[in-house]
Amino acid sequence: ELICKKKFYKKFFTKIKFHAIKSSDSIYFYDFETQTFLRNIDVSANNIIWNENKTTFAILSDDQIYILKCNNESIEKYIEENEGKLQIDEGCEEGFEAVCEINDIATGGFFIDDIFIYVNNKNKLNYAIEDKIFSITTLNSNYLLLGYLSSLNRIYLMDKSHNVISYSFPISFINYQMKILKGDLNGAKKVRRFFSFS
């Protein structure tokens, strides 16, 4: 029997409601309905943050950020084949793909699609496209990320005194940048039509 501190991160896939159990040095992913073991990741996590469509997530540790992707089809197939079985192997290896590790300490963050926006322990507001880190600004005190308002292309933050600030984050340009970094020149041309350089 695993003895650990339990911290549940429930998320809904197309057909899967699953959670993660956090121990001192690992995260254990299970299907919530069937209790089928899915995967063990050897990371001491402080938090897990998901993107909106639940296909990408970030694990925040004391000294690293781990970005991973979920293959929902592989996970669904694995559950169908292994429901009710006591799993002692590696679980669904195809269900969780490591994208990158970021050498930074995040105090909070959120995703816009696959772009991870976060504040680090030095009060820098950054965004990550896989393992490429770009700085938006350096904050003058500790701020909590509130989210992103797509209609205004702005990121909002709040300090302990409830003062709200915002910064421009033009998502069309960021998507263009992401396509270029991934070598998708045709995709970049399509995104380029939605904005113009001054």
N, C-alpha and C positions, 0 to 999 in steps of 0.2 A: 504494500500500500504506500502510495506516495504521500509523504508528509510535507506540506508546503503552505505558504501563505497564498490563499486563493484570491485572485483578482480577475473578474470576469469582463471580457470584452465581447459582448454579443453583437453579431452583425448578421444581416439577412442577405443571402445570395438569392439567385433565381428560385432555387428549390431548397436551399440549405440555410438553416439557422445554426450557427456554430459559435463556439466560444473558445477563449484561451485561458488556461490556468497558469499563473505565474508562480514559479518557485524562486529561490534565491539566485539560481544560475541558469535557468531554462524557462522556456515557454512551451506548454503542451496544448496543441490544438485538437479539439474534439467537435464532432457533430452534436449539437445540443439535443436533438430529438432522439437519436439512437445511441448516444454516448460512444460512438465509434471513434477510436483514436485515429487522428489524421497525420500529425507530424509533430516532432520535437525539434525545437531550435535552441541551440546552446548559447543563449544570450541572457544576460541579467538586465531585464527591461524595467524602465521607469514608467513608460507609457507606450501605447500602440495607437497610431493615428491612421485612419483609412481615407481613401478618396471616395467621392460621392457614389460611384458605381460599384464600389467594394471589390475592385480588381487589383488595387495597389495599396500597400500600407507601409508605414514607417515604424520601426522599432527604435525608441529613444533609450539609450543607455547612459551610463555616467560619463562616457568619453567618446561615444560613437553614435552615428545615425545609420541604421540599416534599412535600405529600401528593398522591398520584395514585391513580387507579383503573384497573384493567385490564378491558377487555371481551374475555373469552376467546373468545366466539363470533366476533367480528370478527377476532381474531388467527388463529384456526383457519381461517377462510375465506380470509384473506389468504395464509396459508402454502400452502393448496391451490392457489390461483390463481397463486402466484409462486415455487413451489419450483423451484430450479435456475436462476433468473434472476439476473443481476447487477443489483442495485438501486442506483440513484444518485439516486432521488427521496426524498421525505420518509418513505417507508415506510408503515406502517399507522397513519394519523392517527387512525382511529376506535378503535384498540386501547388507547390511553393517554389518559386524561382527567385534566387538572389539576383537583384539588379546591380546594386553597388553598395559600398560602405563609404560614409562621409566622415572624415576626421574633424568633427566639430561637436560641440555640446549644445543641444537644443533644449530650451526651456519650454517651448510650446510651438505648435505649428498647425498647418492644415494644407490640404491639397486643392489645387485647381486642375482638374483632370489628372495628369501624371506629374505635374509640376509641384514640388514641395516648397512651401513658403514657411519660414521659421524665424524665430528670434533666438540668438545664441546667448551664452552666459556672459558675453561682453557687450550685450545690448545692441548687437548688430542685426538689422532686419535683412535677411538673405532669401534668395530662392535657389533651388537646386533643380537642374535638368540632368537627371541621373547623377553622375559624380562631379559635374561641373557646377561650381558655386559662383553666384553673382550677388554682389552687395547692392541693396536698394538705398540704405541709409544707416547711420549710427544714431541710435536713440540717446537722449540725454538723461534718461532714467529707466526704471523697470516698467515695461508695458506688457499688457495682456493682449494677444491677438484676438480680435472679435470676428473677423472674417473678411470676405471680399464682396463688394457690390458691383456686379457685372455691368449694370446699366450706366455706372459712372466710372468704371475701370479704376476703382480705388480700393486699397487695403485699409481697414480700420483697426485701430488699437486704442486701449484705454489704460490709464494709470490708476494707482490706488486711490487717488482723489476723484476718480470718475471723470477725468478730463479725457476727451476723445480727440484723437488726431487721425489723419489719413494721408496716404501717399499714393501717387499715381502708379498704376500697374497696367499698361496697355496690353491686354491679352493677345490681340492680333499680332503685335510685334513679337511678343514672347513666343507665340506659336511658330512664327516665322523663324525666330532664332533656334527653336527646338528642332525644326525640320532641317535647318542648315547643319546643326551639330550632328544630327543623325545621318547626314548625307542624302536626305530625301529632297533633291533639288526640284523635282516635279511638284511635290507637295508644297515646297516653299513658294513656288511660283503661284500656286492657287491661293495660298494664304496672303501673298503679297498684294493681291487685288483689293483686299479689304482695308488697306491703309496706304498712306503716302508719306514719304520723307519730306521734312521741311528743308 
